[in-house]
């Protein structure tokens, strides 16, 4: 369990929707939320496949 406190100088927290008593966020989204950013704008990184053969 973690207890965090953050004061926002301007604006508000954009809090995630809670379903079944759980707020689901990726690590990147949680980091954005804790920084006071809009976590909804954070996109999951896409996996980049390495080429199997040269040009």
BELZI-V418411 format. One line per field, one symbol per residue. ss: DSSP state (H for helix, E for strand, C for the rest). burial: 1 if it has 24 or more other C-alpha atoms within 12 Angstrom, else 0. A space follows every 10 residues. Layout:
BEGIN
ss = ???
burial = ???
END
This chain:
BEGIN
ss = CCCCCCCCCC CCCCCCCCEC CECCCCHHHH HHHHCCCCHH HCCCCCCCCC CCCCC
burial = 0000000000 0000000000 0000000011 0010000010 0000000000 00000
END
